[in-house]
Amino acid sequence: MNDNRPIIIAHISDLHCGSQYHIPSLATRVADEINELKPDALIVTGDLTDMGFRQEFEVARRLISRMNVDRVMVLPGNHDARNVGDMHFEELFGSRSTELAFEGVRVLGLDSSEPDLDNGRIGRERYRWIEERFSDPDEFKMVALHHHLIPVPGTGRERNIVYDAGDVLRVLANSGCDLVLCGHKHVPNVWRLESIVIVNAGTACSYRLRGKTRASYNIIELHPDRVKIVLKHPFDKPETVADFRRTIKRECAWRPDAELREEENPDTSGVWTS
C-alpha cells in the first residue's frame, strides 16, 4: 500500500438501465466522477437492468466500460435474474460469482439472485469456499453481493432479506470478514455488527428513490490504520459517513488446517469448534 494514498474502491449499485427511472445524464456524471477519482477497483452490486433483457445489459456494459478502472467486479441483482437474464449477464460480464485480490485486499463477489424472485440467497454450498478464500489473516477481507444481509432503515416492510442471512453472517464473522458491500433497497446505510461493517449503496443513476433519499454511490478508502466510508451524491461534495480503525487480524476463528466440518468434528452446541 502507498503510504501517501489510500486504496480507493468505488461502490455503485442499482443502475436500472432500461427503466423509465434511469437517468442517462446522471449515469454519465457518475462515470465522469469515478474517472476523476481514479479508484483502484470498481464494484457494481447488481440491478444493472430493469427486466433482465439483453439490450438493457448492453447499455449497462457501455456505461461501466466508460469508467476507466483496471479492476472491476460486476454482480447481478434480482432485476438481472428476470427473464433468464443470467444468460446475458454471463455472456457480457462473465461469472456471476467472482473474486478480486490486490495489495493485501481480497474481495469475494457472491451472486445472491434467484431466477424471477426478488428474494436473495447465498447457499450452504458456498460457505466452505468463503472460508477457504478468507484463510489469510493478514488480508483485508471484503464480500460484495446485491441483497442486504440485515434490514436497512427507511425501506419499509422487510420482505426479501437474504434467506440464509444468519448462516452467512456466522461464516463471515468466523472467517474474519471486515467489510460487506450490498445494494438492492436504494438507501445508503452503514451498520456495524461485531467486527463486520456492512455498507449499503443507494441507486447510482435512477430516480427509483425512497422518501428524501437521492441518487448516490459509495467510496471506500482503505488507509494503513483506518477505513473511511464516503457517501457521494453526483454533482455534490463527498460526505464521510463512517470512519473506524482498521484492525490487522493475526488470527482467524477458522483455520484451513483444522478439521472443522460437523460430520468430522461434531459439536453439540451446533457451532464449529477448533
C-alpha positions as CSV (number, residue, x, y, z in Angstrom):
1,M,0.0,0.0,0.0
2,N,1.2,3.5,-0.9
3,D,1.5,5.5,2.4
4,N,0.6,8.7,0.6
5,R,-2.6,7.4,-0.9
6,P,-5.2,5.0,0.4
7,I,-6.6,2.1,-1.6
8,I,-9.8,3.5,-3.1
9,I,-12.7,1.4,-4.1
10,A,-15.8,2.9,-5.8
11,H,-19.0,1.1,-5.0
12,I,-22.0,1.7,-7.3
13,S,-25.3,-0.2,-7.5
14,D,-28.8,-0.4,-8.9
15,L,-28.2,1.3,-12.3
16,H,-31.6,0.0,-13.7
17,C,-30.7,0.6,-17.3
18,G,-33.8,0.3,-19.4
19,S,-36.1,1.6,-16.7
20,Q,-38.1,4.8,-17.1
21,Y,-36.4,5.9,-13.9
22,H,-32.9,5.5,-15.3
23,I,-31.3,8.9,-15.9
24,P,-28.6,8.7,-18.7
25,S,-27.2,12.1,-17.9
26,L,-26.8,11.2,-14.3
27,A,-25.1,7.9,-15.3
28,T,-22.7,9.9,-17.4
29,R,-21.9,12.1,-14.5
30,V,-21.2,9.2,-12.2
31,A,-18.9,7.7,-14.8
32,D,-17.1,11.0,-15.1
33,E,-16.7,11.4,-11.3
34,I,-15.3,7.9,-11.0
35,N,-12.8,8.6,-13.8
36,E,-11.7,11.7,-11.9
37,L,-11.5,9.7,-8.7
38,K,-9.2,7.1,-10.3
39,P,-10.1,4.3,-7.9
40,D,-8.1,1.1,-7.5
41,A,-11.2,-1.0,-8.0
42,L,-14.8,-0.6,-9.0
43,I,-17.5,-2.9,-7.5
44,V,-21.0,-2.9,-9.0
45,T,-23.5,-4.7,-6.7
46,G,-26.3,-5.6,-9.1
47,D,-29.5,-4.5,-10.7
48,L,-27.7,-3.4,-13.8
49,T,-31.0,-3.7,-15.7
50,D,-34.7,-3.3,-15.1
51,M,-36.1,-6.5,-16.6
52,G,-33.0,-8.6,-17.5
53,F,-33.3,-8.0,-21.3
54,R,-30.2,-8.2,-23.4
55,Q,-30.4,-4.6,-24.7
56,E,-30.5,-3.4,-21.1
57,F,-27.4,-5.4,-20.3
58,E,-25.7,-3.9,-23.3
59,V,-26.5,-0.4,-22.1
60,A,-25.1,-1.2,-18.7
61,R,-21.9,-2.7,-20.2
62,R,-21.3,0.5,-22.2
63,L,-21.8,2.6,-19.1
64,I,-19.4,0.5,-17.0
65,S,-16.9,0.5,-19.8
66,R,-16.8,4.3,-19.7
67,M,-15.3,4.0,-16.2
68,N,-11.5,3.7,-16.7
69,V,-10.8,1.3,-13.8
70,D,-8.4,-1.7,-14.1
71,R,-10.1,-3.9,-11.6
72,V,-13.9,-4.2,-12.0
73,M,-16.3,-6.6,-10.2
74,V,-19.8,-6.8,-11.6
75,L,-22.5,-8.8,-9.8
76,P,-26.1,-9.5,-10.8
77,G,-29.2,-8.4,-8.8
78,N,-32.8,-9.6,-8.6
79,H,-33.8,-7.5,-11.6
80,D,-31.0,-9.0,-13.7
81,A,-32.3,-12.5,-12.9
82,R,-35.6,-11.8,-14.6
83,N,-36.4,-13.3,-18.0
84,V,-33.4,-15.6,-17.9
85,G,-31.2,-12.5,-17.7
86,D,-28.4,-14.6,-16.1
87,M,-27.6,-15.9,-19.6
88,H,-27.0,-12.5,-20.9
89,F,-25.1,-11.4,-17.8
90,E,-22.6,-14.3,-18.2
91,E,-22.1,-13.6,-21.8
92,L,-21.4,-9.9,-21.3
93,F,-19.8,-9.8,-17.8
94,G,-18.6,-13.3,-17.1
95,S,-19.1,-15.4,-14.0
96,R,-22.0,-14.4,-11.6
97,S,-19.7,-15.0,-8.6
98,T,-16.1,-13.8,-8.8
99,E,-13.1,-12.6,-6.8
100,L,-10.6,-9.8,-6.7
101,A,-7.2,-9.8,-4.8
102,F,-4.8,-6.9,-4.8
103,E,-2.5,-5.1,-2.4
104,G,-3.5,-7.1,0.6
105,V,-7.2,-6.8,-0.1
106,R,-9.4,-9.8,-1.1
107,V,-13.0,-9.2,-2.3
108,L,-15.4,-12.1,-2.8
109,G,-18.3,-11.3,-5.1
110,L,-21.3,-13.5,-4.5
111,D,-24.4,-13.9,-6.7
112,S,-27.4,-13.7,-4.3
113,S,-30.0,-13.6,-7.0
114,E,-32.7,-16.2,-7.7
115,P,-34.5,-16.6,-11.1
116,D,-37.6,-14.3,-11.3
117,L,-37.6,-13.7,-7.5
118,D,-36.9,-10.6,-5.5
119,N,-35.5,-12.6,-2.6
120,G,-31.8,-13.4,-2.2
121,R,-29.8,-16.5,-1.2
122,I,-26.2,-17.4,-0.9
123,G,-26.5,-21.1,-0.2
124,R,-24.6,-23.5,2.1
125,E,-22.7,-24.9,-0.9
126,R,-20.6,-21.7,-1.0
127,Y,-19.8,-21.4,2.8
128,R,-16.7,-23.6,2.6
129,W,-15.4,-21.7,-0.4
130,I,-15.8,-18.4,1.5
131,E,-13.9,-19.8,4.5
132,E,-11.1,-21.1,2.3
133,R,-10.6,-17.9,0.4
134,F,-10.6,-15.9,3.7
135,S,-7.9,-18.1,5.3
136,D,-5.2,-15.5,5.3
137,P,-5.4,-13.4,8.5
138,D,-3.3,-10.6,7.1
139,E,-5.6,-9.7,4.2
140,F,-8.4,-7.1,4.4
141,K,-11.5,-9.2,3.6
142,M,-14.5,-7.9,1.8
143,V,-17.7,-9.5,0.5
144,A,-19.9,-8.0,-2.2
145,L,-23.4,-9.1,-3.0
146,H,-26.7,-7.5,-4.2
147,H,-29.1,-8.3,-1.4
148,H,-28.8,-6.9,2.1
149,L,-27.8,-9.1,5.0
150,I,-29.6,-7.1,7.7
151,P,-32.5,-4.7,7.5
152,V,-32.0,-1.1,6.3
153,P,-33.7,1.8,7.9
154,G,-36.2,3.8,5.8
155,T,-37.0,0.9,3.5
156,G,-40.5,0.0,4.8
157,R,-41.6,-3.5,5.5
158,E,-38.8,-6.1,5.3
159,R,-39.7,-8.7,2.7
160,N,-36.7,-10.0,0.9
161,I,-33.6,-10.1,3.1
162,V,-31.1,-12.9,2.2
163,Y,-32.8,-16.1,3.1
164,D,-29.8,-17.6,4.8
165,A,-28.5,-14.4,6.2
166,G,-27.9,-15.8,9.7
167,D,-25.7,-18.6,8.5
168,V,-23.9,-16.3,6.1
169,L,-23.2,-13.8,8.9
170,R,-21.8,-16.6,11.0
171,V,-19.5,-17.7,8.2
172,L,-18.3,-14.2,7.6
173,A,-17.7,-13.4,11.3
174,N,-15.8,-16.7,11.8
175,S,-13.7,-16.0,8.7
176,G,-12.6,-12.6,9.9
177,C,-14.5,-10.6,7.2
178,D,-14.0,-6.9,7.6
179,L,-16.5,-5.3,5.2
180,V,-19.7,-6.2,3.3
181,L,-21.0,-4.2,0.3
182,C,-24.7,-4.5,-0.7
183,G,-27.3,-2.7,-2.8
184,H,-30.9,-3.6,-3.5
185,K,-33.0,-1.2,-1.4
186,H,-31.7,2.1,-2.9
187,V,-31.0,3.5,0.5
188,P,-27.4,4.1,1.6
189,N,-26.6,2.9,5.1
190,V,-23.8,1.7,7.3
191,W,-24.2,-0.9,10.1
192,R,-21.6,-2.4,12.4
193,L,-22.2,-6.0,13.5
194,E,-19.5,-7.4,15.8
195,S,-16.3,-6.8,13.8
196,I,-18.1,-6.6,10.4
197,V,-19.1,-3.3,8.8
198,I,-22.0,-3.6,6.4
199,V,-22.3,-0.9,3.8
200,N,-25.4,-0.5,1.6
201,A,-25.3,1.6,-1.5
202,G,-28.1,3.7,-2.9
203,T,-29.1,3.8,-6.6
204,A,-26.3,5.5,-8.6
205,C,-28.3,6.8,-11.5
206,S,-32.0,6.4,-11.2
207,Y,-35.0,8.1,-9.6
208,R,-36.3,5.0,-8.0
209,L,-35.9,6.6,-4.6
210,R,-37.5,6.2,-1.2
211,G,-38.5,9.3,0.8
212,K,-36.0,12.1,0.5
213,T,-33.0,10.0,-0.5
214,R,-31.1,11.0,-3.6
215,A,-29.0,9.1,-6.1
216,S,-25.7,8.2,-4.7
217,Y,-22.7,5.8,-4.6
218,N,-20.0,4.9,-2.1
219,I,-16.3,5.4,-1.9
220,I,-14.3,3.2,0.4
221,E,-10.9,4.4,1.5
222,L,-8.5,1.8,3.0
223,H,-5.8,3.6,4.9
224,P,-3.0,1.7,6.6
225,D,-4.7,2.3,10.0
226,R,-8.2,3.4,9.2
227,V,-11.2,2.8,6.9
228,K,-13.4,5.5,5.7
229,I,-16.8,5.2,4.0
230,V,-17.7,8.2,1.9
231,L,-21.2,8.9,0.5
232,K,-21.1,10.7,-2.8
233,H,-24.2,12.3,-4.5
234,P,-23.5,13.1,-8.1
235,F,-22.5,16.8,-8.5
236,D,-22.2,17.2,-4.7
237,K,-19.2,17.1,-2.3
238,P,-18.3,13.8,-0.7
239,E,-19.5,13.2,2.8
240,T,-17.7,10.9,5.3
241,V,-20.4,8.6,6.9
242,A,-18.1,6.2,8.7
243,D,-14.5,6.4,9.9
244,F,-13.2,3.5,12.0
245,R,-9.9,1.9,13.0
246,R,-8.5,-0.8,10.8
247,T,-7.6,-3.9,12.8
248,I,-5.0,-6.2,11.5
249,K,-6.2,-9.7,12.4
250,R,-3.3,-12.1,13.1
251,E,-5.7,-15.0,13.8
252,C,-8.9,-16.2,12.2
253,A,-11.6,-18.1,14.1
254,W,-11.5,-20.6,11.2
255,R,-8.2,-22.3,10.3
256,P,-8.0,-24.3,7.0
257,D,-5.8,-27.0,8.5
258,A,-8.3,-27.8,11.3
259,E,-10.9,-30.5,11.0
260,L,-14.0,-28.3,11.4
261,R,-16.7,-29.9,9.4
262,E,-19.6,-31.0,11.5
263,E,-19.5,-34.5,10.1
264,E,-15.8,-34.8,11.1
265,N,-15.9,-32.9,14.3
266,P,-19.4,-32.6,15.7
267,D,-20.2,-30.1,18.4
268,T,-23.4,-30.4,20.4
269,S,-23.8,-26.7,20.6
270,G,-24.2,-26.5,16.8
271,V,-21.2,-24.2,16.5
272,W,-17.9,-25.2,14.8
273,T,-15.0,-25.5,17.3
274,S,-11.3,-25.6,16.8
